[in-house]
Amino acid sequence: MRKFISEFKTFLTQGSMLDMAIAFIVGGAFQVLLTSLVNDIFMPFIGVLTGSIALNDMVWVIGAAEVKIGSFLSNMIIFILTGFVVFILVKIMNKLRKPAEEEIDPTVALLTEIRDELARQK
């Protein structure tokens, strides 16, 4: 347990915490933008297709219960768009990071060649 607490303390005091805080702030702002995109741009078009002016107002009444299917669909579209954007960002970051990871220290490359040559001679 002490090791866990020590690791957590290190995590809080290093730059990772600041990076994570910035990511949450930017992510929150991005979520507001996506919500506006879905509600103000996509939903009117979907409303035209469904015959409803506002899809968010679409409700199924089952007995005494109201199922807000329009609101659910709106949130599902926001979720899918958010996931897609995060996927694209991760792909871009992996491409940018890949060349740096592929660079091998010349000493390590030379030692690897020597090892392979010795293995072939045996």
TIZAKE-228398 format. One line per 2 residues: their letters; for each residue y, z negated, x negated of C-alpha. Coordinates in Angstrom, 3 decimals. Example, Ala and Ser with C-alpha at 12.3 -4.5 7.8 and 13.67 -1.06 7.14 Angstrom:
% residues 2
AS) -4.500:-7.800:-12.300 ~ -1.060:-7.140:-13.670
% end
This chain:
% residues 122
MR) 0.000:0.000:0.000 ~ 2.368:-0.736:-2.891
KF) 1.792:2.733:-4.298 ~ 2.626:4.249:-0.903
IS) 5.864:2.235:-0.666 ~ 6.749:3.161:-4.243
EF) 6.186:6.858:-3.534 ~ 8.282:6.605:-0.373
KT) 11.104:4.897:-2.278 ~ 10.991:7.646:-4.912
FL) 11.048:10.264:-2.165 ~ 14.123:8.687:-0.567
TQ) 16.040:8.387:-3.823 ~ 15.303:11.882:-5.143
GS) 16.977:15.112:-4.106 ~ 14.198:15.888:-1.628
ML) 15.749:13.644:0.981 ~ 19.119:15.368:0.696
DM) 17.450:18.781:0.917 ~ 15.567:17.677:4.009
AI) 18.734:16.321:5.640 ~ 20.516:19.626:5.022
AF) 17.526:21.504:6.433 ~ 17.615:19.396:9.617
IV) 21.336:20.017:10.090 ~ 21.038:23.758:9.527
GG) 17.895:23.857:11.675 ~ 19.709:22.113:14.522
AF) 22.573:24.587:14.340 ~ 20.097:27.458:14.211
QV) 18.282:26.088:17.271 ~ 21.553:26.073:19.218
LL) 22.097:29.708:18.227 ~ 18.588:30.706:19.327
TS) 18.957:28.823:22.605 ~ 22.168:30.703:23.313
LV) 20.534:34.003:22.362 ~ 17.667:33.411:24.774
ND) 19.714:31.963:27.646 ~ 22.725:34.276:27.383
IF) 21.172:37.556:26.190 ~ 17.420:37.683:26.927
MP) 17.244:35.746:30.186 ~ 19.664:37.969:32.141
FI) 17.503:41.002:31.285 ~ 14.326:39.152:32.230
GV) 16.063:37.995:35.415 ~ 16.793:41.598:36.332
LT) 13.121:42.491:35.820 ~ 11.915:39.569:37.943
GS) 14.500:40.100:40.673 ~ 16.091:36.725:40.002
IA) 19.631:36.408:38.701 ~ 18.841:33.399:36.511
LN) 15.286:32.932:35.295 ~ 16.017:29.260:34.536
DM) 16.470:28.737:38.284 ~ 13.002:30.118:39.022
VW) 10.978:27.273:40.549 ~ 7.514:27.120:42.086
VI) 7.227:24.581:44.864 ~ 3.761:23.084:45.174
GA) 3.728:20.444:47.872 ~ 6.452:17.976:46.963
AE) 6.463:19.026:43.297 ~ 8.819:21.553:41.753
VK) 7.412:23.456:38.771 ~ 10.335:24.798:36.738
IG) 8.544:27.873:35.442 ~ 11.780:29.647:34.452
SF) 12.899:26.811:32.213 ~ 9.438:26.682:30.657
LS) 9.480:30.434:29.951 ~ 12.935:30.114:28.400
NM) 11.777:27.322:26.094 ~ 8.628:29.255:25.214
II) 10.700:32.266:24.156 ~ 12.925:30.008:22.040
FI) 9.816:28.512:20.406 ~ 8.347:31.932:19.618
LT) 11.646:33.200:18.188 ~ 12.042:30.069:16.067
GF) 8.503:30.424:14.751 ~ 9.082:34.101:13.975
VV) 12.295:33.417:12.055 ~ 10.674:30.588:10.077
FI) 7.733:32.907:9.303 ~ 10.105:35.596:7.994
LV) 12.036:33.047:5.900 ~ 8.819:31.704:4.357
KI) 7.670:35.249:3.530 ~ 11.022:35.984:1.860
MN) 10.944:32.720:-0.101 ~ 7.375:33.420:-1.264
KL) 8.376:36.891:-2.467 ~ 11.366:35.479:-4.342
RK) 9.260:32.722:-5.884 ~ 6.288:34.916:-6.864
PA) 7.693:36.569:-10.027 ~ 8.656:33.194:-11.487
EE) 5.147:31.858:-10.885 ~ 3.500:34.918:-12.452
EI) 5.339:34.529:-15.745 ~ 2.942:33.061:-18.302
DP) 3.968:31.224:-21.428 ~ 3.254:33.520:-24.435
TV) 1.434:30.679:-26.192 ~ -0.865:30.165:-23.226
AL) -1.505:33.923:-23.020 ~ -2.380:34.051:-26.731
LT) -4.699:31.045:-26.476 ~ -6.385:32.607:-23.443
EI) -6.990:35.826:-25.376 ~ -8.438:33.865:-28.329
RD) -10.721:31.916:-25.975 ~ -11.926:35.077:-24.274
EL) -12.570:36.789:-27.623 ~ -14.543:33.801:-28.916
AR) -16.595:33.787:-25.709 ~ -17.412:37.478:-26.196
QK) -18.479:36.929:-29.818 ~ -20.995:34.241:-28.844
% end
